[in-house]
Amino acid sequence: MLTKDEMPACPVATTVRMIGSKWKLLIMRNLLARPWRFNELKRDLEGISQKVLTDSLRSMEDDGIITRTVYPEVPPRVEYALSELGESMRPIMNSMEAWGISYKERIANT
């Protein structure tokens, strides 16, 4: 998690720092629906490499956006879910979805 001194002065820049990458946004999109396992995310996020997925999940966990739960099974089962902080971004993601739908409709009607 960033310290107060490491955060950008601009609130928008802070938000972009937390979720600004393409992959982080798509991971969040998936986690809004339910918890996901690593391989499920890998299969669903077409084009993401294992390294980028691992790095993104670690970064999001470090920032407190997601939680990682390891179940004591053989083989171990790991699930990723939005944390309370991640859930607080639901309105932002919903607004992005609404904007995207509106934009696609506008393009289709031109």
N, C-alpha and C positions, 0 to 999 in steps of 0.2 A: 504494500500500500504506500502511496506517495505521502511524504511528510508535507506539512503546511508550506514549508519553504520551497519544496520541489514542484508544487502545483503552479500552473500558469496563473497569471493575474486575471485573465479574462475567463469568466464562467463558461462560455461557449468552448473555448480552447480546452478547458478542463474536461468537459463532456467528450469532446473529440478525442482527447488523450486516452480516455477510459474505454470508449467503444468505437473509435473512428475507423478501424480497419474493416475492410469488406468481410473478412472471415469472422471477426468478433460479432458483427451485426447479424450475420447469418447463423452463428452459433446461438446467439440470444434469441433469434426468431424461433429456432427449434425448441429451445429450453422454455419458452413461454408456454408451450403446449403441455410439456411433461418432462420428467427427468429422462436423460438419454445416456446410453453407454457409449464408450469411445468408438467402437467399431460401427455402431449405428450412425453416429455422427459422420464418421469417415465415409461410409457408403452414401449417405444422403447429401453431403456437401461435395458435389461433383467438382473435381479439379483440385481439391485441397490435398496437400502432401501430409504424410504422417507427422513430419517435423513441425510444419506450420500449425497443424491442429494441436499437437502437444504443447508447443510454445504459447499458442493463444489461450488454451485452457489453463495453463500454469499462470500466465499473466492475469487472466480474469480471476483466478482463485486468489492470487496475491493481492489483487485490488479489492477483493471482497465482493465481487459481482456474482460469483458462482460458488457452490459448495461441491466438494468431492467426497463421496461416501464409499468406503471400501467395506464390502460385506465379507465376513469371515467364512468363506466357502472354498471348496476346492473344485475347480480353479477359482481364484478370487474374482469377485464381481465388483466392478466400480461403476458408480453412476454419478453423473453431473447434473446439477439442478441450479436454478436461480436462487440466490440468497435473498434475504429481505431487501438488501440494497439493490440487487438485480431486479427484483419485482417492482421496485420503485421506478424503474425505467419503462414499465409497461405502457404508460401513457405516451411516452416519446415514440416507442415502437408502433403503437396504434396510430399515432399521427402520421408516421412515415408510411404505414400501410395505406391509410386513407388517401394521402397525397399521391402515392404510386398508382392506386386505382383510378383516381381522378385524372392523372396525367395520361394513363393508358387509354382511358375513354376519350379524352380530348384528341389524342393522336388518331384514334380509330375513326373519329368523326370529321377528320380533315381531308 
